[in-house]
């Protein structure tokens, strides 16, 4: 059944379609939840970055209501990596630099592995994080000014 937004819904409501050019993208209900969760995470991280601050993994997980994430789980880590790949491509920064552990105020190993995979030299985790965090703060404070 067609909806005014150009989306279609099956009789069961389990799939959503969106027209992109000539292609139709179909998202299951679970994919829709994950996309919403990703949007919630990005919004929270951008807000923190614009303030020049950081957020703990557990705090960020609590701000995401669309999907329940364990702050130390692989799905949450994968979500953060996906977000940082996107921001690295679009804005040249690793947005997940604002997400840190409570005890050492550093991101997890996945952050540093992603940075290395994207071509950054990561010889000293703390020094690299401080540089990446400054870049994120500068990028996001400039975009809200």
C-alpha positions as a printed Julia matrix, in Angstrom:
145×3 Matrix{Float64}:
  0.0    0.0    0.0
  1.46   3.38  -0.99
  1.91   6.14   1.56
  2.14   9.89   0.82
  5.86   9.9    1.64
  6.63   7.62  -1.29
  7.15   4.7    1.06
  5.18   1.51   0.82
  4.13  -0.84   3.53
  3.28  -4.5    3.25
  0.06  -5.78   4.74
  2.05  -7.04   7.72
  3.92  -3.76   8.14
  7.25  -5.59   8.32
  8.95  -3.93   5.38
  9.42  -0.3    4.45
 10.42   0.85   0.98
 11.99   4.12  -0.01
 12.6    5.28  -3.56
 16.13   6.46  -4.24
 16.36   7.55  -7.85
 15.1    4.56  -9.76
 16.04   2.05  -7.07
 13.75   0.97  -4.28
 15.41   0.27  -0.94
 13.56  -2.16   1.32
 14.14  -2.11   5.07
 12.78  -4.7    7.48
 11.35  -3.53  10.81
 14.66  -4.51  12.48
 16.65  -2.5    9.94
 14.35   0.47  10.56
 15.04   0.22  14.31
 18.77   0.02  13.7
 18.69   3.07  11.4
 16.75   4.98  14.05
 19.25   3.91  16.71
 22.12   5.05  14.5
 20.44   8.44  14.1
 19.98   8.72  17.87
 23.65   7.87  18.45
 24.84  10.38  15.84
 22.64  13.11  17.3
 23.94  12.5   20.83
 27.58  12.31  19.7
 27.29  15.48  17.6
 25.73  17.31  20.56
 28.61  16.21  22.82
 31.19  17.14  20.17
 29.69  20.6   19.68
 30.01  21.2   23.45
 33.68  20.18  23.33
 33.06  17.28  25.67
 33.1   13.47  25.82
 30.49  10.84  26.72
 30.98   7.46  28.34
 29.96   4.3   26.49
 27.26   3.54  29.07
 25.83   7.06  28.83
 25.62   6.9   25.05
 24.01   3.44  25.13
 21.39   4.82  27.55
 20.55   7.66  25.12
 19.64   5.18  22.37
 16.05   4.05  22.82
 15.37   2.45  19.42
 17.59  -0.57  20.11
 19.06  -1.83  23.37
 22.87  -1.93  23.23
 25.27  -3.3   25.82
 27.95  -0.59  26.17
 30.73  -3.18  25.86
 29.1   -5.36  23.21
 30.16  -6.02  19.64
 26.96  -4.62  18.06
 27.54  -1.29  19.83
 31.18  -1.23  18.75
 30.15  -1.99  15.17
 27.62   0.87  15.26
 30.29   3.32  16.45
 32.73   2.13  13.79
 30.07   2.54  11.11
 29.38   6.09  12.3
 33.06   7.0   12.38
 33.68   5.55   8.91
 30.88   7.81   7.65
 32.13  10.94   9.43
 35.7   10.23   8.37
 34.54  10.03   4.75
 32.23  13.05   4.89
 33.97  15.37   7.37
 37.49  14.0    7.8
 37.07  13.2   11.52
 36.32  10.17  13.67
 33.18  11.2   15.55
 33.41   8.26  17.96
 36.47   9.93  19.51
 33.95  11.55  21.88
 32.94   8.14  23.29
 35.23   7.0   26.1
 35.6    4.47  28.92
 34.78   5.68  32.4
 38.07   4.52  33.94
 40.74   5.77  31.52
 38.75   8.29  29.44
 39.95   6.66  26.21
 37.96   4.95  23.46
 38.13   1.18  23.14
 40.55  -0.77  20.97
 38.06  -0.79  18.08
 38.47   2.98  17.72
 42.23   2.72  17.35
 41.98  -0.26  14.99
 39.53   1.66  12.8
 41.83   4.69  12.77
 44.71   2.48  11.69
 42.54   0.81   9.02
 41.67   4.27   7.69
 45.35   5.13   7.28
 46.14   7.0   10.51
 49.37   6.3   12.35
 48.49   5.25  15.87
 51.76   4.88  17.77
 50.52   6.3   21.07
 46.83   5.72  21.86
 46.5    8.63  24.27
 48.25  11.14  22.0
 46.29   9.98  18.95
 43.01  10.23  20.84
 43.75  13.74  22.06
 44.48  14.86  18.49
 41.39  13.11  17.08
 39.22  14.56  19.85
 40.5   18.11  19.2
 39.71  17.68  15.49
 36.18  16.46  16.24
 35.54  19.31  18.68
 36.83  21.86  16.19
 34.78  20.39  13.32
 31.52  20.19  15.25
 31.85  23.47  17.14
 32.5   25.22  13.82
 29.4   23.68  12.25
 27.14  24.95  15.05
 28.54  28.48  15.13
